[in-house]
């Protein structure tokens, strides 16, 4: 415990030093230093600056570079991070979407519980919402204060170091909670092992006029409480999180939201109430086109709805691949034109790859035990052309479908 406390105190001291005039100037100087250049930069800078400050600046520069993928270069180069904070922070586009949902509901103040380094607090403040940002870690709170100040949002973000269970949220329009899903052994998969547990977060949310709880995208369906809208959010085709919404006025159900939003338009979103049975979709033989639904659509159990919109069917009743004879535009799935639909046969696949001089072979699989790297190693693609092979089942039998993105 003492060692952990010493590390936290050292990190807090480093953060304070980096916020001084000398620290900020040093951060600007090392902002573009890459990992392979750090040793030379450290040797040079330690001639004119304290070694601890140089080390802290280089560490912070490395974290800022990692954070650019989530926050964009402009924000990341002004913000402060911890290693865990970068890993667990909400991506800017996702935070902005959630903040806009709160704003559209008339929310003007939010209690942000388990606020981390402040990604959601920043998004909420930028949407014109006053935020109480709560975390029990003194270092994390110091980072949030530094970020609010660096981005000019300190007047909208109040930071409180406290156990979230002891915070009175009664005077806020809404609650947002992001329980920690990582522990000393890595990711936590059981919602009751979150910190604080999901059940506590749900109880807190139900007492608020409006609330949103952030959960892992793979949250077990049986862990989702009744009476909520569950929104799965993907960004750039990758499912980032699930959000449990309370008190929005929307019927309980499932929603898939795809980011980034089209320029000047709201995000693409598809939903269905929990009370509505899924549309009936036939299982069909492979047609000319295969559609691979976005992961948020799959998690929200909306594949059949997309299939109906495409006038398509399923390759297999239990697999989320849609097949159709006509090409129709949709934001909810990626379309591929299928050139070959065959029973799975490694020898035949190797021959096709060789005949067509395929050197770039993208392997996608659902319902197959074969690993993509293993298949590529056995097929040994060589040549100037590219192809995609889907390892799946058609009507229950192992199959391989070869094609290309439309």
N, C-alpha and C positions, 0 to 999 in steps of 0.2 A: 504494500500500500504506500509506503514511504517513497519507493522508487517512482511509482506512478505520479504521486504528488509532486516530486521534484521535477519530473518531466513536464507536467502541466505548468508549474511555476516558471520553468525555463522557457517554455513556449510563449507564455504570457509576457514575459520580460522581452523576448525577441520581437513579439508583435509591437509592444510599446516602442522599442528602439527603431523599428522600421517606420513608425509613424512620425518620427522626428524629421526635421529638415534634412539632416544628413542621411537618414534611412531612406526617405523618399527619393533623394537624388541618386543614391546607390541603386535602388530598385529600378529607376529609369535607365541607369547605365547597364545593368545586367539583364534587362528585359528580353533581349534577343540572343542571349547566350544559350547555346544548346548543350545537351548532356556531354557530348564529346569535347566541348570547349571549356567545361567547368574548371578543370584542374588548372589550366593555363590562366583563366580569368581569376581564380582564387589566389594563385601565386602573385599575380600582378597587383590585385586590389589590396592584399594584406600588407603591402608596403606603405599604404596611406590610410587604411581604415582598420578598426579593431577586428581581429579574426572572427569573433563570434558574430559581429554584425555582417561581415562578408558571407559567412556560412548561412546565416538566416536569410539574407537577400537572395542568395543563389537557390536556396530551398524554395522560397516564396516564388521566385521567377519560374522554377520548374512546375510548381503547382498552378500558377497562372497560365502557363502554356497548356497544361492538361485541361484547364477549365474553359479554354476558348471554345471547345466543341460544345459545351453546354450554354455558355453565357455570351459567346461572341467575343472577338478580340477587344473591342472598345471597352466593354464592361470588365472583362477578365483582367485586363492590364491595370485597372484601377482598384480592383477588389482585393481582399485578403482571404486566404484559405488555410484549412488544415487538410491533411491527407484524407482523413475520413470524411471531412466536409465536402471535398470535391467528388468523392465516390458517391455520396448519398444525396447530394443536392439535386433539387428539381431543375430540369432543363428549362431555360428561359421561355421557350415557346409554349411549353406545357403550363408553366406558372402563369403566363400571360392569359392563356385560354381559361384557366380556372378563375383567375381574378376577374375576367370579363363576365363570366357566368355569375359571380357574386355581385358585380356592379349592376348587371342587368336585372337582378332580383331586388335592387334597391338597397343593398347592403352598404353601409357607410362606416362600419367599424367591425373588425375581426380580431378575435383572440386566437393567435397562431401558437398552438401548443406543440412543443418539441420542434422549435423553429430551425434547428440546425444553423448553418452559416447565413441563413436569411434569404435564400432564393425565392421562396414564396412570399415572404414579407416584402421584399423589394417589388415583386410583381403586383401585389395588392396595393402598395403605396403608389406605384406608378399609375394605377387605375383610379386614384383619388380616394382610396380607402385608408382610414386610420387603423394602425395595427399595434396590438400588444404582442410582442414577440417574447415567448417564454422558453427558457431552457435551464436545466439544472447545472450545466457545466459553466464555470466562470470563464474559461477560455473561449468557449463557443459564444457566450454573450459578448465578450470583448470583440470577437470577430464580427458579430452582427452589428455592433455599434460602429466599428470601423467601416464596415461596408455601407451602412446607412449614411454616414458622414461623407464617404468618398463619392457616393452617387447623388449627393444632394437631397437625401430623403430623411434626414434625421428629424425633421419636424413632424413627420407622419409615422415614424416607427419608434415606439417606446419599448425598451428592452428590459426584461425583468429576469433575474436569476432566481429560480424557484423550482420546486417540485410541481409539475403541472397538476397533480392531484389536489394541491392546496390553493390553486388559483380560482378566484371568483370570476366566472365569465358572465354573470347575470346581466351586466350592463352593456354587453356587446351584441350587435345585430346578428353576428354569426360566429361559429367556431370552426376552425380548421385544425386538424390534428394529423401529425405524421409520425406515428410511433416508430421507434428504432427497430429495424429488421436485420440488424447485424449484431453479433456478439463476439466474444473472444475466439470462437471457433468458426467464424464466418457467417454466412447467410442463415437467417432464421426462417423456417418454413411454416411452423405452426403459429397461427395468429395469436393464440393465447400465450405464446412465448415472446411476442413483441414486448417492447418496453416503452410505455405501459401496455398491458394486454389489450387486445382488440375489444374485449367485452367492456372494459373500462371506457374506452374511447366511444363505443356505441352508446353506453349509458349517458355519457357527457353530451354527446351529439343530440340525443333525444330530448334533453332538457333545454336545448337552444332553439331559438326561432328558426334558424337555418344552420346547416352544418355540412362539412365535407370531410371525409376521412380518407387519407391516402393509404393504399395497400399495395402489396406486390401484385403484378399482373397475373401471377399464377395462384392467386388466393383460392383455396378450395371452395367450390360452390356451396357446400353445406355450411361454410363459415359465414356466408353472407346473410345478414339479418333480414327479417321480413320487413316489407313496407318501404324499401329504399330503391332508388334508381342507382344501378351500378354502371359506371361509365368506364370502358376500357379505352385508353388513349394510346395511339401510335404516332410516332414522329419519324418521318422519312422511311416508313415501312417497318419500323421496329416498335413493338409494344413496350411502352415505358412504365405504365402503372394502371391500377384500377382505382377508381374513386367512388366511395359510397356517399351518395347525396341524400340529405334529410331536409324536409321542409321546403322544397323548391316548388311545390304545387304540381310537379310532373307525376304521372301515375307510376307506381312501382314497376320497375322493368329493367331492361338491358339496353345499353347504348354503346355504339362504337363511334369514336371520333378520330378523324384522321388529320394529322398536322404534317406539314405546314398548311395553313389556309391558302386558298387561291388569292392572288393580289386583289385587295379591295373587297374581299368577300369573307363571310364567316366560315369557320371550319366545316368541312364535309362531315355530316353526322347521320347515322342510321340508328333507329331505335324500334323497340317493340315492347308493349306492356307485358308484365309477367302473366297476366290473365289470358293473353292471346296464345292459342296453340300455334306451333310453327306450321307454315304452309306445307302442303304435301308436294313432294318433289320426287319424280321418278328416278330410278337407277337406269342409266342408259349405256349403250355401247359407246366407245370413244368417238366423238365427232371431229370436225375439222379443227376446232379450237378448244383449248384447255384454259380455264381461269383459275388462278391461284389467289384465293381471298386474302385480304390483309389480315394480319394476326389479331387485330382488335375485333374484326368481324367474327373470326373463329371463336375467340374467347367469349364474345357476347352471344354466341349461339345464333347468329344471324345469317349463316351460310345459305340456308334454304330460302330465305327472303331474297338474297342477292341472286340465287339461281332462278327464282321466279321472274325477277326483273330482266334477266338475260334470256328468258325463254329456254333455259338450260336444264340439265339434269345432273345427277351425281354419278361419278364413276363407280362408287361403292357406297353403300348406305352409311358406313361408319367413317368415311374419309372425306376431308374437306377439299376435294377437287371438283370443280364444276366443268362439265363438258357441254358444248353447243355446236350447232352447224353454221351459225351466223355470227359474225363479229359485231358486237355492240359495245359502245364506249361505256365505261363504268369507273368511278373512282375507287370502288371497293375491292377491286381484284386486278391482278396483272394478267394480261392475255398472252397466250402462246399459240402459234400455229403448229399443229401436229402433222408431221410428215409420215411417221411410222407408229403404229400401235400393235405391239407384239407380245406374246407370252414371254416372260422373262427367260432369257437364255444368254449366258455370258459369252459363249462362243459366237453367237450371232451378233451380239452387240459389238464385240471386238472387230468382227468382219465389217460391219457397217461403218464404224469409226475409221477403219483403215481405208475402205473404199472411198469415203467422202473427205479424206485428208483432214480430219478433225483434230486440231491440236489443243483447242481450248474447250474442254468438256465440263459444263456445269451440271452437277448432280444434285437433284432435289428428291426428297423421299418422304413418303407418308405411308405407313402400313407395311414397311419393308425393314427387315433386320440388317440389311447390308449397309455398311458405313461408306459414305462418299469417297473418302480417301482410299479405302480398301479397293473400291471399284475402279477408281482411276489408276491405281497401281497395277491392277490386273488387265485393264484394257489398254494401257500405255498409249494414250492419244498423241499423235504427232502430225503436224501439218498446219496450213495457214488458216483453216476455217474453224468456226465455232458452232457448237450445238448444245442443247440442253436435253438431258434425259431425266425423266420422271420414273422413279422406282415406286410402284404403288400396287394396288389391286384393282382389277376390274371385275365386278360381279363376284368378288370373293377369291379370285385367282391371281397369283403373282403376275405382274405385267410390267413392261417397260414402254414408255411413250417418248418418242424422240421428236424434238421440234425446235423452235426458235421464238424469242420474244417478238410480238407484233409491234 
